[in-house]
Amino acid sequence: MSELIEIPKIPDARGNLSFIENGDRLPFVMERCYWIYDVPGGEVRHGHAFRRQHEMIVALAGSFDVVLDDGNGPQRYHLARSYYGLYVPPMTWRMIDNFSTCSVAMVLSSTTYEADDYIEDYNQFISELSNAEIPALTHNSARVSFPDAIKTRGHSVSSINHCGIIELPRHRHPNGSLSVVENTSGCPFEIKRVFYLYDVPGDSERGGHSHYEAKELIVAVSGSFDVTLDDGHSQHTFTLNRPYRALYVEEGIWRSLGNFSSGSVCLVLTSHVYDPADYVRDYSLFKHLTAHKI
């Protein structure tokens, strides 16, 4: 059954943060993440249904409506807050319309792209609906945590030369472009968590830390900002301002974000669910770890 799910919102004067991860509020295991952008105001994204795929739809920027039909008539949901996600089960006809200017829709999916999973004709959807068997959810009932060994493996010593910009697929269309990352291709790790920063004041700086284990892809899905990477020996600053370009950041790299433009939204895809033990938040400790390679 479709439902609105409240997403954690962490308020901060430097910009709010919300996250979605496997095992926590997401009613399936994510295999694919894509986002729709450059949509002309008031435009309509064509309707379709999935035979097997579960989805969660979030308004990362702006607003839009999602119209769902499970065979009992349409129901309209207005999405305008980044801390609510709309869960859409398989065999539900869905259409997105009423886009505001500069809106961005993010969709998390339970499967990678499968052409034969789509039903793009409403009459065909109604015909199949009566005999459809909805696949079971692959929901993790408990949060996944890092093994205790993370505290003894030590800090990875990476180089900023191993990080860099990845060009993502950009599917252009008159009613909005789409870029996608999924676990079978286009991503150097398995996606287990997404989080995003929004409502960021223009003079804010965010994210001064490194990770013992987690790798990241950072995308400016709206607006622009700078990401400075530091491996303990050298630094490099990347300007992100295109929703079809992602910055790959390895574990063991200190990264900080700044120079946010008005209305910018930073989307981050990560290889691990959240665990405080994975963070190095003190720069002097980071320098010690990289110098001594422990």
N, C-alpha and C positions, 0 to 999 in steps of 0.2 A: 504494500500500500504506500502511495506517495505521502511524503510528510516533510514539513520544514524542520530542520535540525539546527539547534543553536550551536554555534561554533565558538570556542573559547576566544575571548577578546582580552588582551593584556594592554590596558591603557598606559600611555607614557607621554610625557610632554614632548619628547623627541619624535613622536609618531607612534600610532597604535600598531599592534601585532596580533594576528590571528593565525591559527595553525590547524591542519587536518592531518591525521596520521593513521596508519594501519593500527587497529586494535583500540582506538579511542574515538568514539562517535561516528566514525565512518562505517557504515553497515556492510562493507565488502572490502576486499583487498585490492588496492589500486594497482593497475597495470599500465595505465595510460593517463596522461594529463595533456589537455589542449586548451587553447584560449582563442576567443573570437574578438577581433578588434577592427578599427577603421570602419565601423558600421555606420552608414548614413543615418541620421536621426529619423526615427519612425519606421525604419526598415523592418522587413520580416525575413527570418530564416526559415527555410522550407520545413514542412512537417515530415516526420518519419517516426518509426518505432524500431525497437531492437527485439530480436527473438531471445537473446541470451544475456545481453549486457545490462548491468546495473550502472546508474550514473548518480553523481551529485553535481549540481549546478550552483555556482556562486557568482554574485556580482562583485568583481574586484574593483570596478570603477563605474560610476554612473548608475543607470538603472535600466531595467527591461522587464517584460512580462514573459512568463512561461505558461503556455496553455496545455494542459494535460487532459487526455481522454482515455479512460480504461474500458470504454464500451458503454459506460453509463452516462455519457454526455460530458462536455468540456468543463474544466475547472481552471480558473485563471489565478496565477500566483504573481504578485509583484515583488521583484527582487531589487532592493536598493540599499542593502546593508551588507558589508563584507563579513559580518559575523553571523550570517544565516546561510545555510545551504539547503537546496531542495533535492531530496532523494527521489529518484525516478526508477521504479522497478522495470524489468523487462515486460514486453507486450503492453506498453503504455504509449499511445500516440502523443508526441510532443512537438510543439512549435514555439519558437521564440520570436516575440515582436515588441513593438513600442519601445525601441532602443532610444535612450537619450544620447545626446551628442557626447562623444569621447568615452562611451561606455566600453567595458571589457567584461566578457563572460568567460569564466573558467569552468571547465568540465572535467571531472575525475571519473574514470571508467574502470569497470572490473575486468575488462578484456582488452587486448590489443585490437587493432583494426582488422575486421573480418568483413569482407564485402557481402558475403552471403548472410550476415546477421541483420542487415538493414531491410526494412520493409518501407518502401517509399510511395506506395499507393494505399490510400485510406481504405478503399473497398477490399483490397487484399488483406489488410490488417484486420478488418472486421470478420472476413472469412476465416482467417486463421485463429482468431481470438477464442472461439468456442471450444477448440480442441487443443489449445496451447497448454503446455506444462511449464510453469515458471521455474527456472533453475534455482536450486537452493543457494542461499547466500554463503559466501566463503568468509564470513565475519570472524575475526579474532576476538574472542570474548575477553581476553586479558591483554593488557599492554605488554608489549615485548620490551625487555630490558637488556642492557648490555651484559655480557658475562663478566664475572668478577675479574677475569684475566686481563681485562682492559687496563686495570690499575697496575699491572705488573709488566705488560708488554712494552710500555714506555711510549714516548712521543716520537712519532714518525718524523724523519728529517726529509722534507721535500724541498723542491726548488720551484721558484716561480716560473722557471723555464718549462715546467711540466703543466702549467696552467695556461689558459688562453681562451680566445673566443671560438665558439662553435656556431656555425651557421645552421639554423634550424629550418625544417621545411616551411615554406610560406605558400599556402594555398590561397591564391587571390580569387576574389569573386566580387561582382558589383555590390552585393549586399553584405560585404565584410570579409576580411581575410582571416585565415586560421593557421596557427602554428601548433605543432604537436611534439611531445616527447613521450616515448613509450619504452617499456622494459626490453623489447626485443631489438630495438635499433635506435640510434640517435642519442643514446644516453650511456655514459661510461660506467653506470652503476644501476642497481635496482632501486627504483623510487619507493621509499617507505613513508615519506613525510613531505608535505608542502607547507610552507608558511609564507606570509606576505605582510609587508609594511605599508601602511597607508595613513592618510592625514598627517603627513610628515611636514613640519615647518621647513622653509627653505634654508635656514641656517643650521639645521640639525646635523649631527654626526651619529651614526649608529654602528653597532656590530663589531666593536673592537675586541676580537678574541680569535683563538684558533681551536681546532678539534684534534683529539687523539686519533679518532677513527673516521668520523663522518666526512664524506665528500659532498660537494654542492654544485648545483647549476644555478646561477643568478641571472635573472631576466628583468629588464625594465619593460613591463607590459604596458606602462603608461608613463609619459614624461621621461625624465632623464636623471641620472645621478652618476657619481664617480665611485669606483671600488679600488682601493689601494691594497695591494698584496705585498706581503713582507715575509721572506723566508729566513730572516735572522741575519742575512748577509747583504741582501739587496732588495729594493722596492720597485714596484711598477704600478702606475695608476691607469685604469681602464675607464673610459667613459661609455656608459651603457645608455642608449637612447633609441633602440629599435626592438620591438617585441619579437622579432624573429632572429635575434642574436642572444646567445647565452654565454656567460663567463663560467668556465669550468675551474673549480678551486679544489685542489687536493687537500687531504688531511695534513696537518702539521704546518699550515700556512696561516699567518696572522692576516686577518682581513678587516678593513674598516670601510664604512660607507659615508659619503658626504656629498655636498653640492647638489642637493635635491632640488629639482624644479618644482614649481607649483603643480599640485595635482598628480605628482608621480606616485607610482605603485611599484614596489619591488617584490617580485615573486622568486622564492627560493625552493628548489627541489633538492631533497637530501637523501643520502643512502642509509640513514639510520633514524629511528624514532628518537624523541628527545630523552636525554639522560644527562643530568648535571655533571656526572663523572667524566663526560667526554669533553668538557670545556676547559680551556686554559684562558682565564680572563685577566690575568696579571701579566703585563708585558715583560716585566723583569724576569718572571718565571719562564716565560716563553723564550727569552734570550738565553737564559741559563740552559734550558732543555736543548735548544738548537746548537748551542756552543759545545755542550758535552755529549750530544747525540745519545740521550737516554730515553 
